[in-house]
Amino acid sequence: MTVENTPPGRGAAVPRTVQEYIDETPMWADSTAVRYSPMTDMQWLIWGLAAAGKFFEGMVVFTTGVALPLMGREFALGATEKGVVAAASLFGILIGATALGGLADRYGRKEMFIIEMVLFAIFILGLFWKRMTGTAGWTGLVAGALSAIIIDSLVRSGVIDVSSQAGSFIGASAAFIVGCAVAVVVSMFTAPKPDAELVGLTWSLTDKDARAGTEPGAHVSWWESPNILGAIVLALVVVLYIIFA
């Protein structure tokens, strides 16, 4: 390997970028470049993570296809409306990759991950708890984000002596817990929407058969069962975590 094609940072203390790992050419123990370019362990890891991202992107489209007949029956959707629903996830992927990808590059993926965790917490709470209010939603988002910022500052300053990865986990957990706690407290002091406006939107006010998108007593195939599909997704998460941990 010549000096010109040696990736920057080799042998130095500065961190290497993902692109430098991708461009890396393996060498023998005596620093002689190999005649072919087998993938290094880090390149296999990068390839695996990229492939997993495309897998889950395809899984979103697959899930939409499974849920579309159920949504069509539940909300009496026409052909055009079904097309809009099916295209919505792809349009969301386009916006996310265009806008949020740039934000992640600018501000860091850890920060975007923490914001995502807060959003996830608030939406899940609102989905299952009918008492949740709009004011509680935005205050929970702000409180969760602030808690994550505080945790990140404490980790960077050494007050919390953990690794950066552990700090990210603690920050995301704090954002989730604090966001939900603040949303619950604020909901107790603000007026909720009437139950009639929440039927079909919250878990407790939606009939079991309506949640499944079926008529009472109707047979449900395995691919129409949220429990079975959820178990499959959970199993995939565990397997991928074991592989890439």
Order of alpha helices (4+ residues) and beta strands (2+ residues): alpha-alpha-alpha-alpha-alpha-alpha-alpha-alpha-alpha
